[in-house]
Structure formats: C-alpha cells, structure tokens
C-alpha cells in the first residue's frame, strides 16, 4: 500500500546538504521541496 515512510527512514535534507551534493541545482531543488511541502500541508518546524 501507500503507507509512506516511517519517521526513522525519512532522508535528511537541508539547504546545505543540497548545496554540497547538487551545487548547480540546490536552489531550485530546495524551492521545489518547499513548494511540494506547502501543497501537502506540511507545517514548518520551529527551531
């Protein structure tokens, strides 16, 4: 089924990690992730 990922299996992503691994595309990738999360209704975590 479509149960999704368990919280302990979710990949770790950050702007810094994207910038290190995909320097040419990091800004676009992070923007895509943020837009996708917003459309799914994911709330931002307080730091």
C-alpha positions in Angstrom: 0.0 0.0 0.0 0.8 3.7 0.1 1.7 3.9 3.8 4.6 6.3 3.2 7.9 6.3 5.1 8.4 5.8 8.8 9.9 8.8 10.6 13.2 7.0 11.2 13.5 6.2 7.5 13.0 9.7 6.1 16.1 11.1 4.3 17.8 14.1 5.9 17.7 17.2 3.7 18.9 20.7 4.3 19.9 23.6 2.1 23.5 23.0 3.0 23.3 19.3 2.1 21.6 20.0 -1.2 24.2 22.7 -2.0 27.1 20.3 -1.3 25.7 17.5 -3.3 24.0 19.4 -6.1 25.6 22.8 -6.3 24.2 23.8 -9.7 20.6 22.8 -8.8 20.4 23.3 -5.0 18.3 26.5 -5.0 15.8 25.0 -7.5 15.6 21.7 -5.7 15.1 23.2 -2.2 12.4 25.5 -3.7 10.7 22.5 -5.3 10.7 20.7 -1.9 9.3 23.7 -0.1 6.6 24.2 -2.6 5.7 20.5 -2.5 5.5 20.5 1.3 3.3 23.6 1.2 0.9 22.0 -1.2 0.8 18.9 1.0 0.0 21.0 4.1 3.3 20.2 5.9 3.9 22.7 8.7 7.3 24.2 9.3 9.1 23.0 12.4 10.2 25.7 14.9 13.9 25.6 15.6 
